[in-house]
């Protein structure tokens, strides 16, 4: 779980005569992640694609283009089928011709329709005027302009113009037509020059005659005919899609496989008579590879396990020579051979099904390197717990679980399924903590009917600390959040320590071990009785009876002194590491960065802060609908929702005297109040549900990525992409 699946680098060497059979067998296994050959071996060249590769690639481009035109997706596939080369050659050309002709016709109709639409848009303002189009142009001395403008402004400008002798205007709702005789000395652009000073948006007069209304009707009729023709073509294309979708998807898959096989030799090292292919496979499947190739080509190939990848940090990448090349140097692999390329092994995260969804959170940052710990299992153990603790409500938890189940069951996409799985676990923990808090949608019904009613307890075992009477819980959750953070980060530093230990034990101690000592020592001192007068009192009371009776009132002063000494040792080791890498500047940098022993831990108090914030939001929503009355005063005040009715001040209710009414509640203010209150209640809780994702979810993710991953995780692993193809639309020939 904490390590990816172990990988082995294998080599397949054989005669060129069996290379095609080897490619066919390896492709069907869908097992080998091929390594690239870059031409670095003397006497070996990069292999050439198998004959027909270019033709298959061209056909594949054609098929994908046809699928795009017809808007085909996987749901249109139908049953899987066999696609022969002969059927592909004949049917593909027929489909290509038909689809291209229809697509060309569709494009022509769309262009014609677009042109008609543009003409309609241009003539509509003239229909507003009600003047025949041939009357708006063609004059020798009369100047005409049509545009969108304020008629009064236009007339005032024309009256002031010396170059205009006579004029007249006609207007519709938004359009103005201006007819003007220029003065004898005026030029042919006199009207345009006058209108420059007015907010006048000129419209071009359409090249048509007669009534603009009739022209609009003519264009609308033409548009209807074009739309009918276009719809007919679209229907024909849809029919072609229904008839050919299965064939095209199967053809794409077959051609994809053909291209993969034909281009495989580009990864091989070849001579005139032999070839060498290398790649990575899961170690436990090595026998499967040897058996399959043995059955296919017998002893005409040699298969070697060149390297069984270690989980220790890899050496510097470089190129190596193949075994048996005299006079050539090369780094020897585990079995005495050498490899064509010292590439890093690809990563197959090895997590059981229950942990699988959380690989998505890891891969969002980056896939782990082969030599790194895979933090998926830690995310599974901590992320839902952080999230559930912050929301802590049975009602919200069940809704999150419902959303998660819908995502998981409704989508085939792996990412959506993973999100669904994460939501299921996060919702489950939210519901669990909701039961422990005794809350459902912010109401204490679980506490009343389960913990107090069914089990006879005084109250729910946990409280959020929102009310004055439970304020001690709020301080407790701050400390609990810090303690959870210390454990969380310590695991991260231990991961980093183990990873660095195999590479450089000294760096492991200086970089990760120092922080474990520093964190553990300093926080042991903080939680000790030493210098207790300058520390908050709640550090010594929250686990000694207020509110938890664990009998812990702080470490002794002697333990505190020991913790402080350990912390100083950790600080010295960390500064030594900084000085080792940065020289003299490392002293100052080490001192400054050591302060994060406090800031990193205090960052986890956001867990308690979000807990109180979400509780407060749910409280306000319920307050507006049900109303709240108060019993007790000051630090002993308790708030209660008016679920049945709102008691009066001074009366006894459930054994407590009502001291004040915080808010009467819309539910107790008539029909209109109930209707409006129900709307607020539903929308309010949906808002809290949504903000739970953006606050609790994002804060939990931040703690994982920044505080935990930052202690050991780099990422950047190579994805395992085996040479092969999972068939969905075709069956074997």
Secondary structure, 3 states (H helix, E strand, C coil): CCCCCCEEEEEEEEEHHHHHHHHHHHHHHCCCEECCCCCCCCCCEECCCCCCHHHHHHHHHHHHHHHHHHCCCHHHCCCCECCCHHHHHHHHHHHHHHHHHHHHHHHHHHHHHHHHHHHHHHHHHHHHHCCCHHHHCCCCCEEEEEEECCHHHHHHHHHHCCCEEEEEEEECCCCEEEEEEECCCCCCCHHHHHHCCCCCEECCCCCCCCCHHHHHHHHHHHHHHHHHHHHHHHHHHHHHHHHHHHHHHHHHHHHHHHHHHHHHHHHCEECCCEEEEEEEEEHHHHHHHHHHHHHHHHHHEEEEEEEECCCCCCCCCCCCCCCCCCCCCCCECCCCCECCCCCCCCECCCCCHHHHCCHHHHHHHCCCCCCCCCCHHHHHHHHHHHHHHHHCCHHHHHHHHHHHHHHHHHCCCHHHHHHHHHHHHHHHHHHHHHHHHCCECCECHHHHHHHHHHCCCCCCCCCCCCCHHHHHHHHHHHHHHHHHHHHHHHHHHHHHHHHHHCCCHHHHHHHHHHHHHHHHHHHHHHCECCCHHHCCCHHHHCCECCCCECCCCCECHHHHHHHHHHHHHHHHHHHHHHHHHHCCHHHHHHHHHCCHHHHHHHHHHHHHHHHHHHHHHHHHHHHHHHCEEEECCHHHCEEEECCCCCCCCCCEECCEEEEEEEECCHHHCCHHHHHHHHHHHHHHHHHHHHHHHHHHHHHHHHHHHHHHHHHCCCCCCCECCCCCCCCCCECCC
